[in-house]
């Protein structure tokens, strides 16, 4: 998994645990029906069920391997719709009942907008097929109840998705600045070390410290100090072009992780950031600057050793008069 993959929040319908549960339940329910319909001579329906099961298994394995695409979900749902319509054709009213679990399945296979399209299409097609076969009052009630089911599913999925996103963000982000927190940093740094050891992909981290921050707190108060931290974080984010994850190490210290970057390139990047912050009007009546330590990843080092290398470079920058960049 790449560093950029780590910063992505996956929608709940691509959660491997949810996919595994959905797949297991679907296979457990549908496999006996495939055998039963084959035994009673409903070969087309049986074949569609088998293809649907195969599509579910393929999708489950793709999610596990991180290769899930919208196409596989669409194919799976198309087979499911075809299976539903075939069951209505062969079984009449008994086949209609499969609309409800199928509508639910739509929201476990695709994004909500696409899931709505499939669920509504299934309802309309099922109603059209059932109209000549069943009492019209039954078909009208079918459409109404299926519509309410889809409405409730939208509400439930919306709540689940928003809560999951909120919880994931809380576990990844620093509450003051909104940048990534130290726990997520440890994971990303370890990924970078692993990629360097496995395939030689270099990475460099910048340890960034706000100069004389204690005096800012003492003179202006902690509320102003927090505002300075947030302003520096915003400037670092705006000028990292979204390509490098930014972490708050603690207090007034940040780490910017540059993957596919050697120390020479990182030094130029760090110097540019230093100048941007130096020239920014962060605190009226008082200049705000940063010192930056640069350290390139080395083989067989831990995340703590990597940070320690950057910290040594930062110490040199501080001792040389601050507002400077130094490399380990």
C-alpha positions in Angstrom: 0.0 0.0 0.0 1.4 3.4 -1.0 1.6 6.4 1.2 -1.1 8.1 -0.8 -3.4 5.1 -0.3 -3.0 5.5 3.5 -4.4 9.0 3.3 -7.5 7.8 1.5 -10.8 7.1 3.3 -12.5 4.1 1.7 -16.3 4.2 1.4 -18.0 1.6 3.6 -19.2 -0.5 0.7 -15.5 -1.2 -0.1 -14.7 -2.2 3.5 -13.3 -5.8 3.3 -15.1 -7.0 6.4 -18.4 -5.7 5.1 -17.7 -7.2 1.7 -16.8 -10.6 3.2 -19.9 -10.7 5.4 -22.2 -9.7 2.4 -20.5 -12.2 0.1 -20.7 -15.1 2.7 -24.5 -14.5 3.3 -25.2 -14.1 -0.4 -23.4 -17.4 -1.3 -25.1 -19.2 1.6 -28.5 -18.1 0.5 -28.1 -18.4 -3.3 -26.1 -21.7 -3.7 -28.9 -24.0 -2.5 -31.4 -22.1 -4.8 -29.1 -22.7 -7.8 -29.1 -26.5 -7.0 -32.8 -26.5 -6.5 -33.7 -24.7 -9.7 -31.3 -27.0 -11.6 -33.1 -30.0 -10.2 -36.5 -28.7 -11.2 -35.3 -27.9 -14.8 -35.1 -24.1 -14.5 -31.7 -24.1 -16.1 -31.6 -20.4 -17.1 -32.4 -19.2 -13.6 -29.9 -21.7 -12.1 -27.2 -20.4 -14.5 -27.9 -16.8 -13.6 -27.6 -17.6 -9.9 -24.3 -19.4 -10.5 -22.9 -16.4 -12.5 -24.1 -14.0 -9.8 -22.3 -16.1 -7.1 -19.2 -16.1 -9.2 -19.3 -12.3 -9.7 -19.7 -11.8 -5.9 -16.7 -14.1 -5.2 -14.6 -12.2 -7.8 -15.6 -8.8 -6.3 -14.8 -10.0 -2.8 -11.3 -11.1 -3.9 -10.7 -7.8 -5.8 -11.6 -5.8 -2.7 -9.2 -7.9 -0.6 -6.4 -7.3 -3.1 -7.3 -3.5 -3.4 -8.3 -3.9 -7.1 -12.0 -3.2 -6.8 -13.5 -1.2 -9.7 -16.8 0.3 -10.4 -17.2 -2.1 -13.4 -17.1 -5.2 -11.2 -19.9 -3.8 -9.0 -22.0 -2.9 -12.0 -21.5 -6.4 -13.5 -22.5 -8.0 -10.3 -25.6 -5.9 -9.9 -26.6 -6.5 -13.6 -26.4 -10.2 -13.0 -28.5 -9.7 -9.8 -31.2 -7.8 -11.7 -31.3 -10.4 -14.4 -31.6 -13.2 -11.8 -34.5 -11.3 -10.1 -36.4 -10.9 -13.4 -35.8 -14.5 -14.3 -37.1 -15.6 -10.8 -40.3 -13.5 -11.4 -40.7 -15.1 -14.8 -40.4 -18.6 -13.4 -41.9 -18.2 -9.9 -44.4 -15.4 -10.2 -45.3 -13.8 -6.8 -42.6 -15.9 -5.0 -40.0 -14.4 -7.2 -41.1 -10.8 -6.5 -40.1 -11.2 -2.8 -36.4 -11.2 -3.9 -36.7 -7.5 -4.8 -36.2 -6.4 -1.2 -32.9 -8.1 -0.4 -31.7 -7.2 -3.9 -32.4 -3.5 -3.2 -30.4 -3.7 0.0 -27.6 -5.5 -1.9 -27.3 -2.5 -4.3 -26.1 -0.3 -1.5 -23.5 -2.8 -0.4 -22.0 -3.1 -3.9 -21.9 0.5 -5.3 -21.8 4.2 -4.4 -25.2 5.5 -3.3 -26.1 7.3 -6.5 -25.4 4.2 -8.7 -27.1 2.0 -6.1 -30.2 4.1 -6.3 -30.2 3.8 -10.1 -30.0 0.0 -10.0 -32.6 -0.3 -7.1 -35.1 1.9 -8.8 -34.5 0.3 -12.2 -35.1 -3.2 -10.6 -38.3 -2.0 -9.0 -39.7 -0.6 -12.3 -38.7 -3.6 -14.3 -40.1 -6.0 -11.7 -43.4 -4.1 -11.6 -43.6 -4.1 -15.5 -43.0 -7.8 -15.6 -45.4 -8.5 -12.8 -48.3 -6.3 -14.0 -49.7 -8.9 -16.5 -49.1 -11.8 -14.1 -50.3 -10.5 -10.7 -53.2 -8.6 -9.3 -52.6 -4.9 -9.9 -53.2 -4.0 -6.3 -50.3 -6.3 -5.4 -48.0 -4.7 -7.9 -48.9 -1.2 -6.7 -48.1 -2.2 -3.1 -44.9 -3.8 -4.3 -43.8 -0.6 -5.9 -44.8 1.5 -2.8 -43.1 -0.8 -0.3 -39.9 -1.1 -2.5 -39.8 2.7 -2.8 -40.0 3.1 1.0 -37.3 0.4 1.4 -35.0 2.4 -1.0 -35.7 5.6 0.9 -34.9 4.1 4.3 -31.7 2.6 2.8 -30.6 6.0 1.7 -31.1 7.4 5.1 -29.3 4.5 6.8 -26.4 4.5 4.3 -26.0 8.3 4.7 -25.8 8.0 8.5 -23.4 5.0 8.4 -21.1 6.7 5.9 -21.0 10.1 7.7 -20.3 8.4 11.1 -17.6 6.1 9.6 -15.9 9.1 7.9 -16.0 11.1 11.2 -14.5 8.2 13.2 -11.8 7.6 10.7 -10.9 11.2 10.5 -10.8 11.4 14.3 -8.3 8.5 14.4 -6.1 10.1 11.7 -6.2 13.8 12.2 -4.8 16.2 14.8 -7.8 18.0 16.4 -6.2 21.5 16.5 -4.7 21.8 13.0 -6.5 19.2 11.0 -3.3 17.7 9.7 -2.4 14.0 10.2 -1.6 13.0 13.8 1.4 11.2 15.2 -0.2 7.7 15.2 -0.9 8.0 11.5 2.6 9.4 11.0 4.2 6.2 12.5 2.3 4.1 10.0 3.3 6.2 7.0 6.9 6.4 8.0 7.1 2.6 8.4 5.5 2.2 5.0 8.2 4.5 3.5 11.0 2.5 5.2 9.5 -0.8 3.9 9.2 0.6 0.3 12.9 1.7 0.5 14.0 -1.7 1.7 11.8 -3.6 -0.8 12.3 -1.6 -4.0 14.8 1.2 -3.3 12.1 3.9 -3.4 13.7 6.8 -1.5 11.9 9.2 0.8 12.9 12.2 2.9 11.2 13.8 5.9 11.3 17.4 7.0 11.2 18.1 10.7 9.8 21.6 11.0 9.8 23.6 14.3 8.4 27.1 14.9 11.3 29.3 16.2 11.0 30.9 19.7 7.5 29.5 20.1 7.6 29.6 23.9 8.1 33.4 23.9 5.1 33.7 21.6 3.0 31.8 24.1 4.4 33.8 27.0 3.8 37.2 25.4 0.6 36.7 23.5 -1.1 33.8 25.3 -1.9 30.2 24.4 -4.9 31.1 22.2 -2.6 33.2 19.9 0.0 30.4 20.1 -2.6 27.9 18.8 -3.6 30.3 16.1 0.1 30.6 15.0 0.4 26.8 14.9 -2.7 26.5 12.7 -1.5 29.3 10.4 1.9 27.6 9.9 0.1 24.3 9.3 -2.1 25.9 6.7 0.9 27.4 4.9 2.7 24.1 4.9 -0.4 22.3 3.5 -1.0 25.0 0.8 2.5 24.8 -0.4 3.0 21.0 -0.4 0.7 20.8 -3.4 -1.2 18.0 -1.8 1.6 15.5 -2.7 3.2 15.1 0.7 1.4 14.2 3.9 1.9 16.6 6.8 1.9 15.4 10.4 1.9 17.3 13.7 4.5 15.6 15.8 3.5 17.5 18.9 3.5 21.1 20.2 4.9 23.4 17.5 6.7 20.6 15.5 5.5 19.2 12.2 6.8 16.5 9.9 6.4 16.6 6.1 7.1 13.3 4.4 8.4 13.5 0.8 8.2 10.2 -1.0 10.3 9.6 -4.1 12.5 12.5 -3.0 16.2 12.5 -2.1 17.9 14.9 0.4 19.0 17.3 -2.3 15.5 17.8 -3.7 14.1 17.9 -0.1 16.6 20.7 0.9 15.3 22.9 -2.0 11.7 22.2 -1.0 12.5 22.9 2.7 14.2 26.2 1.8 11.2 27.3 -0.2 8.8 26.5 2.7 11.1 28.4 5.1 11.0 31.5 3.0 7.2 31.4 2.5 6.7 31.2 6.3 9.2 33.9 7.0 7.5 36.3 4.5 4.0 35.5 5.7 2.2 38.0 7.9 1.3 35.4 10.6 1.6 37.5 13.8 1.2 41.3 13.7 4.2 43.1 15.1 6.4 40.0 15.4 8.1 37.9 12.7 7.4 34.1 12.7 10.0 31.7 11.3 10.7 28.0 11.3 13.9 25.9 11.4 13.9 22.7 9.4 15.9 19.5 9.7 16.1 17.2 6.7 16.8 13.4 6.8 16.7 10.9 4.0 15.6 7.4 4.7 18.3 4.8 5.4 18.1 1.0 5.2 17.3 -1.0 8.4 16.4 2.0 10.5 13.3 2.4 12.6 10.9 5.3 12.4 12.3 6.7 15.7 15.8 6.6 14.3 14.7 8.4 11.2 13.1 11.1 13.2 16.2 11.3 15.4 18.3 11.9 12.3 16.0 14.8 11.3 16.0 16.1 14.9 19.9 16.2 14.9 19.7 18.3 11.7 17.0 20.5 13.3 19.3 21.0 16.3 22.1 22.3 14.0 19.6 24.7 12.4 18.6 26.0 15.8 22.1 26.3 17.1 23.2 28.2 13.9 20.8 31.0 14.6 17.3 29.5 13.7 15.3 30.3 10.6 17.5 27.9 8.6 17.5 24.5 6.9 20.0 21.8 7.7 20.5 18.2 6.5 21.5 15.2 8.5 
